[in-house]
Amino acid sequence: MEKKTIFRIISIILVVIAIFAVVCAATTTGSGFLDLSNIVKTICVCVAVVCAVLSAVMWKISGK
């Protein structure tokens, strides 16, 4: 396989992970004695941002 194709596949996988992380952040709810939902939401949002940025970089590299 060419490097171009590999970079595009990695980019698509990262977009799917970013979408999954956004969905997880949006649907996370919590209550009770030890509520860690805010921490989980923050981690999911950070993962989504990092994956989206890496996906854009990979897509840009594959275009050259």
PQR file with spaces between the fields and no chain letter, atoms N, CA, C, O and H, PARSE charges and radii, in Angstrom:
ATOM       1  N    MET     1       0.834   -1.178    0.000 -0.4000 1.5000
ATOM       2  CA   MET     1       0.000    0.000    0.000 -0.0000 2.0000
ATOM       3  C    MET     1       0.886    1.251    0.000  0.5500 1.7000
ATOM       4  O    MET     1       2.001    1.251    0.521 -0.5500 1.4000
ATOM       5  N    GLU     2       0.366    2.281   -0.583 -0.4000 1.5000
ATOM       6  CA   GLU     2       1.087    3.544   -0.615 -0.0000 2.0000
ATOM       7  C    GLU     2       0.968    4.260    0.722  0.5500 1.7000
ATOM       8  O    GLU     2       0.045    4.012    1.498 -0.5500 1.4000
ATOM       9  H    GLU     2      -0.540    2.282   -1.007  0.4000 1.0000
ATOM      10  N    LYS     3       1.915    5.149    0.974 -0.4000 1.5000
ATOM      11  CA   LYS     3       1.850    5.946    2.196 -0.0000 2.0000
ATOM      12  C    LYS     3       0.602    6.819    2.200  0.5500 1.7000
ATOM      13  O    LYS     3      -0.002    7.039    3.250 -0.5500 1.4000
ATOM      14  H    LYS     3       2.665    5.350    0.343  0.4000 1.0000
ATOM      15  N    LYS     4       0.218    7.314    1.033 -0.4000 1.5000
ATOM      16  CA   LYS     4      -0.957    8.180    0.915 -0.0000 2.0000
ATOM      17  C    LYS     4      -2.212    7.464    1.408  0.5500 1.7000
ATOM      18  O    LYS     4      -3.013    8.033    2.151 -0.5500 1.4000
ATOM      19  H    LYS     4       0.709    7.135    0.180  0.4000 1.0000
ATOM      20  N    THR     5      -2.372    6.228    0.992 -0.4000 1.5000
ATOM      21  CA   THR     5      -3.532    5.436    1.386 -0.0000 2.0000
ATOM      22  C    THR     5      -3.514    5.133    2.877  0.5500 1.7000
ATOM      23  O    THR     5      -4.548    5.193    3.542 -0.5500 1.4000
ATOM      24  H    THR     5      -1.722    5.766    0.388  0.4000 1.0000
ATOM      25  N    ILE     6      -2.343    4.810    3.395 -0.4000 1.5000
ATOM      26  CA   ILE     6      -2.229    4.499    4.818 -0.0000 2.0000
ATOM      27  C    ILE     6      -2.570    5.717    5.660  0.5500 1.7000
ATOM      28  O    ILE     6      -3.277    5.599    6.660 -0.5500 1.4000
ATOM      29  H    ILE     6      -1.503    4.762    2.855  0.4000 1.0000
ATOM      30  N    PHE     7      -2.072    6.897    5.267 -0.4000 1.5000
ATOM      31  CA   PHE     7      -2.371    8.120    6.001 -0.0000 2.0000
ATOM      32  C    PHE     7      -3.863    8.436    5.967  0.5500 1.7000
ATOM      33  O    PHE     7      -4.421    8.882    6.969 -0.5500 1.4000
ATOM      34  H    PHE     7      -1.497    6.993    4.455  0.4000 1.0000
ATOM      35  N    ARG     8      -4.498    8.217    4.854 -0.4000 1.5000
ATOM      36  CA   ARG     8      -5.940    8.483    4.765 -0.0000 2.0000
ATOM      37  C    ARG     8      -6.739    7.513    5.629  0.5500 1.7000
ATOM      38  O    ARG     8      -7.719    7.911    6.260 -0.5500 1.4000
ATOM      39  H    ARG     8      -4.044    7.854    4.040  0.4000 1.0000
ATOM      40  N    ILE     9      -6.336    6.259    5.666 -0.4000 1.5000
ATOM      41  CA   ILE     9      -7.032    5.277    6.505 -0.0000 2.0000
ATOM      42  C    ILE     9      -6.878    5.645    7.978  0.5500 1.7000
ATOM      43  O    ILE     9      -7.846    5.591    8.736 -0.5500 1.4000
ATOM      44  H    ILE     9      -5.540    5.936    5.154  0.4000 1.0000
ATOM      45  N    ILE    10      -5.663    6.021    8.386 -0.4000 1.5000
ATOM      46  CA   ILE    10      -5.431    6.443    9.767 -0.0000 2.0000
ATOM      47  C    ILE    10      -6.265    7.676   10.083  0.5500 1.7000
ATOM      48  O    ILE    10      -6.816    7.791   11.178 -0.5500 1.4000
ATOM      49  H    ILE    10      -4.876    6.065    7.770  0.4000 1.0000
ATOM      50  N    SER    11      -6.358    8.592    9.136 -0.4000 1.5000
ATOM      51  CA   SER    11      -7.149    9.807    9.331 -0.0000 2.0000
ATOM      52  C    SER    11      -8.617    9.481    9.550  0.5500 1.7000
ATOM      53  O    SER    11      -9.254   10.061   10.429 -0.5500 1.4000
ATOM      54  H    SER    11      -5.910    8.498    8.247  0.4000 1.0000
ATOM      55  N    ILE    12      -9.157    8.571    8.773 -0.4000 1.5000
ATOM      56  CA   ILE    12     -10.559    8.181    8.918 -0.0000 2.0000
ATOM      57  C    ILE    12     -10.798    7.493   10.263  0.5500 1.7000
ATOM      58  O    ILE    12     -11.816    7.731   10.914 -0.5500 1.4000
ATOM      59  H    ILE    12      -8.639    8.100    8.059  0.4000 1.0000
ATOM      60  N    ILE    13      -9.860    6.642   10.675 -0.4000 1.5000
ATOM      61  CA   ILE    13      -9.989    5.974   11.970 -0.0000 2.0000
ATOM      62  C    ILE    13      -9.974    6.998   13.104  0.5500 1.7000
ATOM      63  O    ILE    13     -10.740    6.876   14.060 -0.5500 1.4000
ATOM      64  H    ILE    13      -9.034    6.449   10.146  0.4000 1.0000
ATOM      65  N    LEU    14      -9.109    8.004   13.002 -0.4000 1.5000
ATOM      66  CA   LEU    14      -9.051    9.038   14.029 -0.0000 2.0000
ATOM      67  C    LEU    14     -10.337    9.862   14.081  0.5500 1.7000
ATOM      68  O    LEU    14     -10.768   10.275   15.157 -0.5500 1.4000
ATOM      69  H    LEU    14      -8.487    8.103   12.225  0.4000 1.0000
ATOM      70  N    VAL    15     -10.946   10.098   12.926 -0.4000 1.5000
ATOM      71  CA   VAL    15     -12.227   10.816   12.909 -0.0000 2.0000
ATOM      72  C    VAL    15     -13.308    9.998   13.606  0.5500 1.7000
ATOM      73  O    VAL    15     -14.122   10.549   14.347 -0.5500 1.4000
ATOM      74  H    VAL    15     -10.596    9.763   12.052  0.4000 1.0000
ATOM      75  N    VAL    16     -13.321    8.702   13.376 -0.4000 1.5000
ATOM      76  CA   VAL    16     -14.308    7.833   14.027 -0.0000 2.0000
ATOM      77  C    VAL    16     -14.102    7.841   15.544  0.5500 1.7000
ATOM      78  O    VAL    16     -15.071    7.896   16.301 -0.5500 1.4000
ATOM      79  H    VAL    16     -12.660    8.255   12.774  0.4000 1.0000
ATOM      80  N    ILE    17     -12.848    7.787   15.984 -0.4000 1.5000
ATOM      81  CA   ILE    17     -12.558    7.844   17.417 -0.0000 2.0000
ATOM      82  C    ILE    17     -12.998    9.178   17.996  0.5500 1.7000
ATOM      83  O    ILE    17     -13.548    9.221   19.096 -0.5500 1.4000
ATOM      84  H    ILE    17     -12.061    7.742   15.369  0.4000 1.0000
ATOM      85  N    ALA    18     -12.763   10.272   17.268 -0.4000 1.5000
ATOM      86  CA   ALA    18     -13.169   11.598   17.740 -0.0000 2.0000
ATOM      87  C    ALA    18     -14.685   11.692   17.872  0.5500 1.7000
ATOM      88  O    ALA    18     -15.187   12.244   18.851 -0.5500 1.4000
ATOM      89  H    ALA    18     -12.316   10.237   16.374  0.4000 1.0000
ATOM      90  N    ILE    19     -15.412   11.163   16.906 -0.4000 1.5000
ATOM      91  CA   ILE    19     -16.871   11.176   16.971 -0.0000 2.0000
ATOM      92  C    ILE    19     -17.362   10.348   18.156  0.5500 1.7000
ATOM      93  O    ILE    19     -18.277   10.758   18.870 -0.5500 1.4000
ATOM      94  H    ILE    19     -15.004   10.715   16.110  0.4000 1.0000
ATOM      95  N    PHE    20     -16.753    9.184   18.362 -0.4000 1.5000
ATOM      96  CA   PHE    20     -17.122    8.336   19.496 -0.0000 2.0000
ATOM      97  C    PHE    20     -16.854    9.051   20.823  0.5500 1.7000
ATOM      98  O    PHE    20     -17.659    8.955   21.749 -0.5500 1.4000
ATOM      99  H    PHE    20     -16.009    8.850   17.782  0.4000 1.0000
ATOM     100  N    ALA    21     -15.736    9.762   20.921 -0.4000 1.5000
ATOM     101  CA   ALA    21     -15.405   10.489   22.153 -0.0000 2.0000
ATOM     102  C    ALA    21     -16.388   11.621   22.404  0.5500 1.7000
ATOM     103  O    ALA    21     -16.747   11.878   23.553 -0.5500 1.4000
ATOM     104  H    ALA    21     -15.082    9.840   20.168  0.4000 1.0000
ATOM     105  N    VAL    22     -16.829   12.302   21.353 -0.4000 1.5000
ATOM     106  CA   VAL    22     -17.822   13.375   21.517 -0.0000 2.0000
ATOM     107  C    VAL    22     -19.148   12.801   21.995  0.5500 1.7000
ATOM     108  O    VAL    22     -19.797   13.371   22.872 -0.5500 1.4000
ATOM     109  H    VAL    22     -16.537   12.094   20.420  0.4000 1.0000
ATOM     110  N    VAL    23     -19.545   11.680   21.423 -0.4000 1.5000
ATOM     111  CA   VAL    23     -20.793   11.037   21.848 -0.0000 2.0000
ATOM     112  C    VAL    23     -20.685   10.597   23.314  0.5500 1.7000
ATOM     113  O    VAL    23     -21.631   10.763   24.084 -0.5500 1.4000
ATOM     114  H    VAL    23     -19.018   11.217   20.711  0.4000 1.0000
ATOM     115  N    CYS    24     -19.556   10.047   23.688 -0.4000 1.5000
ATOM     116  CA   CYS    24     -19.363    9.638   25.089 -0.0000 2.0000
ATOM     117  C    CYS    24     -19.419   10.839   26.025  0.5500 1.7000
ATOM     118  O    CYS    24     -20.007   10.761   27.104 -0.5500 1.4000
ATOM     119  H    CYS    24     -18.788    9.912   23.062  0.4000 1.0000
ATOM     120  N    ALA    25     -18.813   11.944   25.616 -0.4000 1.5000
ATOM     121  CA   ALA    25     -18.830   13.141   26.460 -0.0000 2.0000
ATOM     122  C    ALA    25     -20.245   13.705   26.584  0.5500 1.7000
ATOM     123  O    ALA    25     -20.620   14.220   27.637 -0.5500 1.4000
ATOM     124  H    ALA    25     -18.336   12.007   24.740  0.4000 1.0000
ATOM     125  N    ALA    26     -21.017   13.607   25.524 -0.4000 1.5000
ATOM     126  CA   ALA    26     -22.367   14.168   25.547 -0.0000 2.0000
ATOM     127  C    ALA    26     -23.333   13.314   26.366  0.5500 1.7000
ATOM     128  O    ALA    26     -24.289   13.842   26.934 -0.5500 1.4000
ATOM     129  H    ALA    26     -20.712   13.188   24.669  0.4000 1.0000
ATOM     130  N    THR    27     -23.103   12.025   26.434 -0.4000 1.5000
ATOM     131  CA   THR    27     -24.053   11.135   27.098 -0.0000 2.0000
ATOM     132  C    THR    27     -23.631   10.734   28.507  0.5500 1.7000
ATOM     133  O    THR    27     -24.359   10.001   29.177 -0.5500 1.4000
ATOM     134  H    THR    27     -22.326   11.596   25.972  0.4000 1.0000
ATOM     135  N    THR    28     -22.486   11.191   28.964 -0.4000 1.5000
ATOM     136  CA   THR    28     -22.012   10.833   30.299 -0.0000 2.0000
ATOM     137  C    THR    28     -22.821   11.563   31.356  0.5500 1.7000
ATOM     138  O    THR    28     -22.898   12.792   31.364 -0.5500 1.4000
ATOM     139  H    THR    28     -21.895   11.786   28.420  0.4000 1.0000
ATOM     140  N    THR    29     -23.418   10.792   32.239 -0.4000 1.5000
ATOM     141  CA   THR    29     -24.144   11.370   33.374 -0.0000 2.0000
ATOM     142  C    THR    29     -23.672   10.664   34.627  0.5500 1.7000
ATOM     143  O    THR    29     -23.203    9.527   34.578 -0.5500 1.4000
ATOM     144  H    THR    29     -23.355    9.794   32.232  0.4000 1.0000
ATOM     145  N    GLY    30     -23.796   11.330   35.719 -0.4000 1.5000
ATOM     146  CA   GLY    30     -23.367   10.703   36.959 -0.0000 2.0000
ATOM     147  C    GLY    30     -24.016   11.348   38.157  0.5500 1.7000
ATOM     148  O    GLY    30     -24.396   12.519   38.140 -0.5500 1.4000
ATOM     149  H    GLY    30     -24.177   12.254   35.759  0.4000 1.0000
ATOM     150  N    SER    31     -24.129   10.562   39.182 -0.4000 1.5000
ATOM     151  CA   SER    31     -24.612   11.059   40.463 -0.0000 2.0000
ATOM     152  C    SER    31     -24.186   10.052   41.510  0.5500 1.7000
ATOM     153  O    SER    31     -23.765    8.940   41.192 -0.5500 1.4000
ATOM     154  H    SER    31     -23.820    9.611   39.197  0.4000 1.0000
ATOM     155  N    GLY    32     -24.297   10.447   42.728 -0.4000 1.5000
ATOM     156  CA   GLY    32     -23.963    9.513   43.791 -0.0000 2.0000
ATOM     157  C    GLY    32     -22.815   10.005   44.635  0.5500 1.7000
ATOM     158  O    GLY    32     -22.429   11.173   44.591 -0.5500 1.4000
ATOM     159  H    GLY    32     -24.639   11.350   42.986  0.4000 1.0000
ATOM     160  N    PHE    33     -22.286    9.086   45.400 -0.4000 1.5000
ATOM     161  CA   PHE    33     -21.254    9.422   46.373 -0.0000 2.0000
ATOM     162  C    PHE    33     -19.959    9.892   45.704  0.5500 1.7000
ATOM     163  O    PHE    33     -19.402   10.923   46.078 -0.5500 1.4000
ATOM     164  H    PHE    33     -22.599    8.138   45.436  0.4000 1.0000
ATOM     165  N    LEU    34     -19.497    9.149   44.738 -0.4000 1.5000
ATOM     166  CA   LEU    34     -18.241    9.476   44.069 -0.0000 2.0000
ATOM     167  C    LEU    34     -18.548    9.759   42.601  0.5500 1.7000
ATOM     168  O    LEU    34     -18.526    8.849   41.772 -0.5500 1.4000
ATOM     169  H    LEU    34     -19.950    8.311   44.433  0.4000 1.0000
ATOM     170  N    ASP    35     -18.833   11.024   42.281 -0.4000 1.5000
ATOM     171  CA   ASP    35     -19.228   11.408   40.930 -0.0000 2.0000
ATOM     172  C    ASP    35     -17.995   11.847   40.145  0.5500 1.7000
ATOM     173  O    ASP    35     -17.415   12.899   40.415 -0.5500 1.4000
ATOM     174  H    ASP    35     -18.850   11.763   42.954  0.4000 1.0000
ATOM     175  N    LEU    36     -17.609   11.036   39.184 -0.4000 1.5000
ATOM     176  CA   LEU    36     -16.443   11.334   38.354 -0.0000 2.0000
ATOM     177  C    LEU    36     -16.833   11.705   36.927  0.5500 1.7000
ATOM     178  O    LEU    36     -15.988   11.710   36.032 -0.5500 1.4000
ATOM     179  H    LEU    36     -18.081   10.182   38.966  0.4000 1.0000
ATOM     180  N    SER    37     -18.103   12.012   36.715 -0.4000 1.5000
ATOM     181  CA   SER    37     -18.565   12.258   35.352 -0.0000 2.0000
ATOM     182  C    SER    37     -17.932   13.506   34.745  0.5500 1.7000
ATOM     183  O    SER    37     -17.692   13.544   33.538 -0.5500 1.4000
ATOM     184  H    SER    37     -18.790   12.007   37.442  0.4000 1.0000
ATOM     185  N    ASN    38     -17.660   14.520   35.551 -0.4000 1.5000
ATOM     186  CA   ASN    38     -17.024   15.722   35.003 -0.0000 2.0000
ATOM     187  C    ASN    38     -15.609   15.438   34.525  0.5500 1.7000
ATOM     188  O    ASN    38     -15.171   15.986   33.513 -0.5500 1.4000
ATOM     189  H    ASN    38     -17.854   14.488   36.531  0.4000 1.0000
ATOM     190  N    ILE    39     -14.898   14.589   35.242 -0.4000 1.5000
ATOM     191  CA   ILE    39     -13.543   14.220   34.828 -0.0000 2.0000
ATOM     192  C    ILE    39     -13.596   13.413   33.537  0.5500 1.7000
ATOM     193  O    ILE    39     -12.791   13.631   32.632 -0.5500 1.4000
ATOM     194  H    ILE    39     -15.254   14.144   36.063  0.4000 1.0000
ATOM     195  N    VAL    40     -14.535   12.488   33.451 -0.4000 1.5000
ATOM     196  CA   VAL    40     -14.677   11.666   32.251 -0.0000 2.0000
ATOM     197  C    VAL    40     -15.072   12.531   31.050  0.5500 1.7000
ATOM     198  O    VAL    40     -14.564   12.323   29.947 -0.5500 1.4000
ATOM     199  H    VAL    40     -15.189   12.310   34.186  0.4000 1.0000
ATOM     200  N    LYS    41     -15.961   13.486   31.252 -0.4000 1.5000
ATOM     201  CA   LYS    41     -16.351   14.388   30.165 -0.0000 2.0000
ATOM     202  C    LYS    41     -15.158   15.182   29.660  0.5500 1.7000
ATOM     203  O    LYS    41     -14.978   15.340   28.452 -0.5500 1.4000
ATOM     204  H    LYS    41     -16.373   13.655   32.147  0.4000 1.0000
ATOM     205  N    THR    42     -14.349   15.679   30.575 -0.4000 1.5000
ATOM     206  CA   THR    42     -13.169   16.452   30.190 -0.0000 2.0000
ATOM     207  C    THR    42     -12.175   15.596   29.413  0.5500 1.7000
ATOM     208  O    THR    42     -11.615   16.041   28.411 -0.5500 1.4000
ATOM     209  H    THR    42     -14.495   15.551   31.556  0.4000 1.0000
ATOM     210  N    ILE    43     -11.959   14.382   29.871 -0.4000 1.5000
ATOM     211  CA   ILE    43     -11.046   13.483   29.170 -0.0000 2.0000
ATOM     212  C    ILE    43     -11.569   13.161   27.775  0.5500 1.7000
ATOM     213  O    ILE    43     -10.799   13.151   26.815 -0.5500 1.4000
ATOM     214  H    ILE    43     -12.414   14.021   30.685  0.4000 1.0000
ATOM     215  N    CYS    44     -12.866   12.899   27.653 -0.4000 1.5000
ATOM     216  CA   CYS    44     -13.455   12.588   26.345 -0.0000 2.0000
ATOM     217  C    CYS    44     -13.342   13.766   25.380  0.5500 1.7000
ATOM     218  O    CYS    44     -13.045   13.578   24.200 -0.5500 1.4000
ATOM     219  H    CYS    44     -13.492   12.907   28.433  0.4000 1.0000
ATOM     220  N    VAL    45     -13.575   14.965   25.875 -0.4000 1.5000
ATOM     221  CA   VAL    45     -13.457   16.145   25.019 -0.0000 2.0000
ATOM     222  C    VAL    45     -12.009   16.340   24.577  0.5500 1.7000
ATOM     223  O    VAL    45     -11.753   16.657   23.415 -0.5500 1.4000
ATOM     224  H    VAL    45     -13.816   15.118   26.833  0.4000 1.0000
ATOM     225  N    CYS    46     -11.059   16.152   25.498 -0.4000 1.5000
ATOM     226  CA   CYS    46      -9.642   16.286   25.141 -0.0000 2.0000
ATOM     227  C    CYS    46      -9.219   15.249   24.106  0.5500 1.7000
ATOM     228  O    CYS    46      -8.489   15.566   23.167 -0.5500 1.4000
ATOM     229  H    CYS    46     -11.267   15.894   26.441  0.4000 1.0000
ATOM     230  N    VAL    47      -9.672   14.021   24.277 -0.4000 1.5000
ATOM     231  CA   VAL    47      -9.362   12.967   23.309 -0.0000 2.0000
ATOM     232  C    VAL    47      -9.948   13.313   21.944  0.5500 1.7000
ATOM     233  O    VAL    47      -9.302   13.104   20.917 -0.5500 1.4000
ATOM     234  H    VAL    47     -10.265   13.763   25.040  0.4000 1.0000
ATOM     235  N    ALA    48     -11.167   13.840   21.934 -0.4000 1.5000
ATOM     236  CA   ALA    48     -11.808   14.214   20.669 -0.0000 2.0000
ATOM     237  C    ALA    48     -11.027   15.318   19.961  0.5500 1.7000
ATOM     238  O    ALA    48     -10.838   15.264   18.745 -0.5500 1.4000
ATOM     239  H    ALA    48     -11.691   14.010   22.768  0.4000 1.0000
ATOM     240  N    VAL    49     -10.578   16.307   20.707 -0.4000 1.5000
ATOM     241  CA   VAL    49      -9.823   17.412   20.105 -0.0000 2.0000
ATOM     242  C    VAL    49      -8.491   16.918   19.549  0.5500 1.7000
ATOM     243  O    VAL    49      -8.115   17.264   18.430 -0.5500 1.4000
ATOM     244  H    VAL    49     -10.731   16.350   21.695  0.4000 1.0000
ATOM     245  N    VAL    50      -7.781   16.112   20.328 -0.4000 1.5000
ATOM     246  CA   VAL    50      -6.485   15.599   19.877 -0.0000 2.0000
ATOM     247  C    VAL    50      -6.657   14.726   18.638  0.5500 1.7000
ATOM     248  O    VAL    50      -5.886   14.850   17.686 -0.5500 1.4000
ATOM     249  H    VAL    50      -8.086   15.830   21.238  0.4000 1.0000
ATOM     250  N    CYS    51      -7.648   13.853   18.636 -0.4000 1.5000
ATOM     251  CA   CYS    51      -7.882   12.986   17.471 -0.0000 2.0000
ATOM     252  C    CYS    51      -8.279   13.789   16.242  0.5500 1.7000
ATOM     253  O    CYS    51      -7.865   13.462   15.130 -0.5500 1.4000
ATOM     254  H    CYS    51      -8.275   13.752   19.409  0.4000 1.0000
ATOM     255  N    ALA    52      -9.071   14.827   16.426 -0.4000 1.5000
ATOM     256  CA   ALA    52      -9.473   15.650   15.290 -0.0000 2.0000
ATOM     257  C    ALA    52      -8.280   16.398   14.700  0.5500 1.7000
ATOM     258  O    ALA    52      -8.146   16.496   13.481 -0.5500 1.4000
ATOM     259  H    ALA    52      -9.408   15.092   17.330  0.4000 1.0000
ATOM     260  N    VAL    53      -7.424   16.921   15.559 -0.4000 1.5000
ATOM     261  CA   VAL    53      -6.236   17.633   15.067 -0.0000 2.0000
ATOM     262  C    VAL    53      -5.293   16.665   14.353  0.5500 1.7000
ATOM     263  O    VAL    53      -4.790   16.973   13.272 -0.5500 1.4000
ATOM     264  H    VAL    53      -7.533   16.841   16.550  0.4000 1.0000
ATOM     265  N    LEU    54      -5.054   15.505   14.947 -0.4000 1.5000
ATOM     266  CA   LEU    54      -4.188   14.518   14.296 -0.0000 2.0000
ATOM     267  C    LEU    54      -4.783   14.030   12.978  0.5500 1.7000
ATOM     268  O    LEU    54      -4.053   13.778   12.019 -0.5500 1.4000
ATOM     269  H    LEU    54      -5.462   15.255   15.825  0.4000 1.0000
ATOM     270  N    SER    55      -6.086   13.901   12.933 -0.4000 1.5000
ATOM     271  CA   SER    55      -6.739   13.486   11.697 -0.0000 2.0000
ATOM     272  C    SER    55      -6.547   14.525   10.596  0.5500 1.7000
ATOM     273  O    SER    55      -6.277   14.179    9.446 -0.5500 1.4000
ATOM     274  H    SER    55      -6.678   14.106   13.712  0.4000 1.0000
ATOM     275  N    ALA    56      -6.686   15.792   10.955 -0.4000 1.5000
ATOM     276  CA   ALA    56      -6.487   16.854    9.966 -0.0000 2.0000
ATOM     277  C    ALA    56      -5.046   16.881    9.464  0.5500 1.7000
ATOM     278  O    ALA    56      -4.800   17.092    8.276 -0.5500 1.4000
ATOM     279  H    ALA    56      -6.905   16.073   11.890  0.4000 1.0000
ATOM     280  N    VAL    57      -4.098   16.667   10.369 -0.4000 1.5000
ATOM     281  CA   VAL    57      -2.689   16.648    9.971 -0.0000 2.0000
ATOM     282  C    VAL    57      -2.414   15.469    9.053  0.5500 1.7000
ATOM     283  O    VAL    57      -1.733   15.617    8.038 -0.5500 1.4000
ATOM     284  H    VAL    57      -4.297   16.496   11.333  0.4000 1.0000
ATOM     285  N    MET    58      -2.934   14.306    9.401 -0.4000 1.5000
ATOM     286  CA   MET    58      -2.732   13.116    8.559 -0.0000 2.0000
ATOM     287  C    MET    58      -3.342   13.312    7.168  0.5500 1.7000
ATOM     288  O    MET    58      -2.742   12.935    6.162 -0.5500 1.4000
ATOM     289  H    MET    58      -3.487   14.186   10.226  0.4000 1.0000
ATOM     290  N    TRP    59      -4.516   13.891    7.123 -0.4000 1.5000
ATOM     291  CA   TRP    59      -5.181   14.122    5.835 -0.0000 2.0000
ATOM     292  C    TRP    59      -4.367   15.108    4.996  0.5500 1.7000
ATOM     293  O    TRP    59      -4.241   14.952    3.781 -0.5500 1.4000
ATOM     294  H    TRP    59      -5.004   14.197    7.941  0.4000 1.0000
ATOM     295  N    LYS    60      -3.818   16.121    5.661 -0.4000 1.5000
ATOM     296  CA   LYS    60      -3.008   17.130    4.960 -0.0000 2.0000
ATOM     297  C    LYS    60      -1.733   16.489    4.405  0.5500 1.7000
ATOM     298  O    LYS    60      -1.320   16.779    3.282 -0.5500 1.4000
ATOM     299  H    LYS    60      -3.919   16.248    6.648  0.4000 1.0000
ATOM     300  N    ILE    61      -1.123   15.627    5.196 -0.4000 1.5000
ATOM     301  CA   ILE    61       0.099   14.947    4.746 -0.0000 2.0000
ATOM     302  C    ILE    61      -0.189   14.033    3.566  0.5500 1.7000
ATOM     303  O    ILE    61       0.621   13.937    2.644 -0.5500 1.4000
ATOM     304  H    ILE    61      -1.458   15.391    6.108  0.4000 1.0000
ATOM     305  N    SER    62      -1.324   13.367    3.584 -0.4000 1.5000
ATOM     306  CA   SER    62      -1.648   12.435    2.505 -0.0000 2.0000
ATOM     307  C    SER    62      -1.951   13.148    1.195  0.5500 1.7000
ATOM     308  O    SER    62      -1.879   12.537    0.129 -0.5500 1.4000
ATOM     309  H    SER    62      -1.982   13.444    4.333  0.4000 1.0000
ATOM     310  N    GLY    63      -2.287   14.424    1.261 -0.4000 1.5000
ATOM     311  CA   GLY    63      -2.622   15.162    0.036 -0.0000 2.0000
ATOM     312  C    GLY    63      -1.408   15.574   -0.772  0.5500 1.7000
ATOM     313  O    GLY    63      -1.532   15.885   -1.957 -0.5500 1.4000
ATOM     314  H    GLY    63      -2.345   14.920    2.127  0.4000 1.0000
ATOM     315  N    LYS    64      -0.230   15.583   -0.148 -0.4000 1.5000
ATOM     316  CA   LYS    64       0.976   16.036   -0.847 -0.0000 2.0000
ATOM     317  C    LYS    64       1.561   14.972   -1.715  0.5500 1.7000
ATOM     318  O    LYS    64       2.579   15.199   -2.369 -0.5500 1.4000
ATOM     319  H    LYS    64      -0.130   15.330    0.814  0.4000 1.0000
